[in-house]
Amino acid sequence: MKTIFIKELPGIGALVLFLAAGAAAQGDIDLENDDDRIAYSIGANIGQNLIEQQILDGINLGSFIVGLQDAVAGTVKLSNEELFSAIQMYQQRAQETAQVTLADNLAASEEFLRQNAGREGVVSLDSGLQYLILTSGPADGASPSVDEAVLAHYHGTLTDGTVFDSSVDRGEPAQFGLSQVISGWTEALQLMKVGDKWRLFIPPAMAYGTSSPTPAIPPNSALIFDVELLEIR
């Protein structure tokens, strides 16, 4: 049964093993004590991982803790078959919820782009990419090709304005090859000239689609980037 938890629910198996080995006493702990500080930090880290992986979403936390305590005490009240069946039910519910979320996010992204296409100054390309020119560089400026690298500043947000990444905020531009970034960037940068600053509105299929590199970007999200092309390298 331990293998099922470790393989199918990352973090929970580790948490059970930690509790079995550490069995921390309830109540106040002395965080100035090295042993308590280490144990607390490991527990907090595992808890953060469970939250980040969304394993605890929709889970009755009280029952979850009782299950952990019973596992440590060796008094689990369900058979391995019953435990496995319940875990399968959880996974099925999670998959169904994920599919609904994907569909809802895609619909919201498409509606945003539909409305955005009618805004003054917004250019819509056949690919679905949209852009707004914020600043124009020299008319005779060079444009990068797909096999070149560029130095650029960028500021990325979700459609609700939430910032998920920004070289501007870090105060340091980024260098990257045009073939190494999302397709929305690859297409837009080849149209830009050095000195241009554009606002890109990127549909999910030209960004990260159903997969996301970070929890800060929900799957099937349309993304907005302010991109300033500084140099071709």
ChimeraX attribute file (.defattr): number of C-alpha atoms within 10 A of each C-alpha:
attribute: neighborCount
match mode: 1-to-1
recipient: residues
	/A:1	11
	/A:2	13
	/A:3	9
	/A:4	14
	/A:5	17
	/A:6	15
	/A:7	11
	/A:8	13
	/A:9	16
	/A:10	16
	/A:11	21
	/A:12	21
	/A:13	19
	/A:14	16
	/A:15	19
	/A:16	21
	/A:17	16
	/A:18	17
	/A:19	17
	/A:20	16
	/A:21	10
	/A:22	11
	/A:23	13
	/A:24	14
	/A:25	7
	/A:26	6
	/A:27	5
	/A:28	6
	/A:29	12
	/A:30	10
	/A:31	13
	/A:32	8
	/A:33	9
	/A:34	10
	/A:35	11
	/A:36	14
	/A:37	14
	/A:38	12
	/A:39	17
	/A:40	16
	/A:41	13
	/A:42	14
	/A:43	18
	/A:44	12
	/A:45	14
	/A:46	18
	/A:47	16
	/A:48	13
	/A:49	15
	/A:50	18
	/A:51	13
	/A:52	12
	/A:53	14
	/A:54	13
	/A:55	17
	/A:56	14
	/A:57	12
	/A:58	10
	/A:59	11
	/A:60	9
	/A:61	11
	/A:62	8
	/A:63	10
	/A:64	12
	/A:65	11
	/A:66	12
	/A:67	17
	/A:68	19
	/A:69	17
	/A:70	14
	/A:71	17
	/A:72	17
	/A:73	10
	/A:74	10
	/A:75	10
	/A:76	15
	/A:77	11
	/A:78	11
	/A:79	10
	/A:80	13
	/A:81	10
	/A:82	11
	/A:83	16
	/A:84	15
	/A:85	12
	/A:86	13
	/A:87	16
	/A:88	13
	/A:89	12
	/A:90	14
	/A:91	15
	/A:92	12
	/A:93	13
	/A:94	16
	/A:95	12
	/A:96	11
	/A:97	11
	/A:98	13
	/A:99	13
	/A:100	12
	/A:101	15
	/A:102	19
	/A:103	14
	/A:104	13
	/A:105	19
	/A:106	21
	/A:107	13
	/A:108	16
	/A:109	20
	/A:110	18
	/A:111	13
	/A:112	16
	/A:113	20
	/A:114	13
	/A:115	9
	/A:116	16
	/A:117	19
	/A:118	11
	/A:119	10
	/A:120	8
	/A:121	11
	/A:122	16
	/A:123	17
	/A:124	17
	/A:125	12
	/A:126	6
	/A:127	13
	/A:128	18
	/A:129	23
	/A:130	21
	/A:131	21
	/A:132	17
	/A:133	16
	/A:134	13
	/A:135	11
	/A:136	15
	/A:137	16
	/A:138	10
	/A:139	10
	/A:140	8
	/A:141	12
	/A:142	16
	/A:143	19
	/A:144	21
	/A:145	17
	/A:146	14
	/A:147	9
	/A:148	14
	/A:149	17
	/A:150	21
	/A:151	16
	/A:152	22
	/A:153	22
	/A:154	21
	/A:155	18
	/A:156	20
	/A:157	19
	/A:158	19
	/A:159	16
	/A:160	9
	/A:161	10
	/A:162	12
	/A:163	16
	/A:164	14
	/A:165	16
	/A:166	19
	/A:167	15
	/A:168	17
	/A:169	12
	/A:170	10
	/A:171	9
	/A:172	12
	/A:173	17
	/A:174	14
	/A:175	15
	/A:176	14
	/A:177	17
	/A:178	21
	/A:179	15
	/A:180	12
	/A:181	11
	/A:182	14
	/A:183	18
	/A:184	23
	/A:185	20
	/A:186	18
	/A:187	18
	/A:188	19
	/A:189	23
	/A:190	15
	/A:191	12
	/A:192	21
	/A:193	22
	/A:194	23
	/A:195	19
	/A:196	21
	/A:197	22
	/A:198	21
	/A:199	21
	/A:200	22
	/A:201	30
	/A:202	26
	/A:203	24
	/A:204	22
	/A:205	18
	/A:206	19
	/A:207	23
	/A:208	21
	/A:209	16
	/A:210	16
	/A:211	14
	/A:212	14
	/A:213	9
	/A:214	9
	/A:215	11
	/A:216	13
	/A:217	19
	/A:218	18
	/A:219	22
	/A:220	25
	/A:221	26
	/A:222	27
	/A:223	24
	/A:224	24
	/A:225	22
	/A:226	20
	/A:227	25
	/A:228	26
	/A:229	22
	/A:230	19
	/A:231	16
	/A:232	18
	/A:233	11
